[in-house]
Amino acid sequence: MKLAQFKQQMEQVHGLDISMYDETFLGKSIEKRIQGTQCNSIEDYWYYLEQNYGEARTLCESLHIHFSEFFRDPLTFALLERVIIPELIQKKIANQQKEIRIWSAGCAAGQEAYSIAVLMEEIITNPVLNYRIFATDLDENVLNVARLGHYPVEAIKNVSLKRSQTWFTRQGESYIIQPSLQKHIDFSNFDLLEEKRSCPPASIFGEFDLVFCCNLLIYYQPDYRNLILNKFIDSLTLGGYLVTGASERVVALAHSYREIYPQASIFCVNQK
Ligand SMILES: C[S@@+](CC[C@H](N)C(=O)[O-])C[C@H]1O[C@@H](n2cnc3c(N)ncnc32)[C@H](O)[C@@H]1O
């Protein structure tokens, strides 16, 4: 059985559309489920899918990769800390604006949103300036972990000792995020493939100064990557920035984004 036929049958028999996923990623994910169910071939696996209610859902869930880390890409976070955020703050103060608006799209269990919040807390010194982070994902389970802000010890391996002491409280085998960070972050469910809206409803009108969409685009087919990247153009302010994962630089470059520092995966929009 070819991948195309497998996708078609998944839709017809199980009502599950998996056509939006990148073919290499999809092929590897099916291969993992073939091995995980001790099947010998894709045909065997199709038979297994028909016999085992629940396997179709398991396969679909395996297509959502939730791996994340605090301060995941050191070069990107260093540039944000030293250049991008300080510049943004200066611009806001000069324009007498009071809020920096940020979107963490595909936030998983919140590591990215909390890392950004730590930077904002450390850099903003002007008491009049506030920041708001809208963190979204399509998976309610990871959003609940994010809202709770409890992480296992190994999750904070990229966090410096100083930051771990300032922004986390150790409780047994967990590290608990400082509640003062949580009040700046709104975690909500939003599917980036939803065609009607270009920004999460919780943010009301978008207008973001910074959008993070890291390690998500690679899992989708080119048309869907473009659909998502178009949304960010609509929801970024003029002069705003998009941050992607290192492996997605080429995807943003092939769209209409311009990289502002080589290899740093931080982009601005050429025109709106
Ligand atoms: C690999 S994690 C990346 C997390 C974080 N951005 C990072 O770079 O560490 C990808 C996240 O994107 C979410 N995701 C995938 N497709 C999505 C979509 N269409 N809409 C919203 N979230 C999505 C997944 O549920 C997952 O939590």
The ligand as an SDF file (V2000), in Angstrom:
LIG
                    3D

 27 29  0  0  0  0  0  0  0  0999 V2000
    7.6620   20.3370   18.9520 C   0  0  0  0  0  0  0  0  0  0  0  0
    6.5700   21.3230   19.8800 S   0  0  0  0  0  0  0  0  0  0  0  0
    7.4620   22.8520   19.9070 C   0  0  0  0  0  0  0  0  0  0  0  0
    7.2760   23.6140   21.1820 C   0  0  0  0  0  0  0  0  0  0  0  0
    8.0290   24.9540   21.2570 C   0  0  0  0  0  0  0  0  0  0  0  0
    7.5030   25.8900   20.2830 N   0  0  0  0  0  0  0  0  0  0  0  0
    9.5060   24.7490   21.0560 C   0  0  0  0  0  0  0  0  0  0  0  0
   10.0570   25.1180   20.0150 O   0  0  0  0  0  0  0  0  0  0  0  0
   10.1440   24.1900   21.9470 O   0  0  0  0  0  0  0  0  0  0  0  0
    5.2620   21.6580   18.7050 C   0  0  0  0  0  0  0  0  0  0  0  0
    3.9460   22.0470   19.3580 C   0  0  0  0  0  0  0  0  0  0  0  0
    3.1070   22.5700   18.3320 O   0  0  0  0  0  0  0  0  0  0  0  0
    1.7900   22.1170   18.5470 C   0  0  0  0  0  0  0  0  0  0  0  0
    1.0760   22.1600   17.2560 N   0  0  0  0  0  0  0  0  0  0  0  0
    1.2580   21.3760   16.1800 C   0  0  0  0  0  0  0  0  0  0  0  0
    0.4080   21.7040   15.1990 N   0  0  0  0  0  0  0  0  0  0  0  0
   -0.3330   22.7330   15.6620 C   0  0  0  0  0  0  0  0  0  0  0  0
   -1.3930   23.4990   15.1300 C   0  0  0  0  0  0  0  0  0  0  0  0
   -1.8740   23.2450   13.9140 N   0  0  0  0  0  0  0  0  0  0  0  0
   -1.9430   24.4700   15.8800 N   0  0  0  0  0  0  0  0  0  0  0  0
   -1.4740   24.7140   17.1320 C   0  0  0  0  0  0  0  0  0  0  0  0
   -0.4780   24.0210   17.7050 N   0  0  0  0  0  0  0  0  0  0  0  0
    0.0920   23.0340   16.9840 C   0  0  0  0  0  0  0  0  0  0  0  0
    1.9560   20.7030   19.0890 C   0  0  0  0  0  0  0  0  0  0  0  0
    0.7990   20.2920   19.8200 O   0  0  0  0  0  0  0  0  0  0  0  0
    3.2020   20.8570   19.9560 C   0  0  0  0  0  0  0  0  0  0  0  0
    2.8760   21.1040   21.2960 O   0  0  0  0  0  0  0  0  0  0  0  0
  1  2  1  0
  2  3  1  0
  2 10  1  0
  3  4  1  0
  4  5  1  0
  5  6  1  0
  5  7  1  0
  7  8  2  0
  7  9  1  0
 10 11  1  0
 11 12  1  0
 11 26  1  0
 12 13  1  0
 13 14  1  0
 13 24  1  0
 14 15  1  0
 14 23  1  0
 15 16  2  0
 16 17  1  0
 17 18  1  0
 17 23  2  0
 18 19  1  0
 18 20  2  0
 20 21  1  0
 21 22  2  0
 22 23  1  0
 24 25  1  0
 24 26  1  0
 26 27  1  0
M  CHG  2   2   1   9  -1
M  END
$$$$
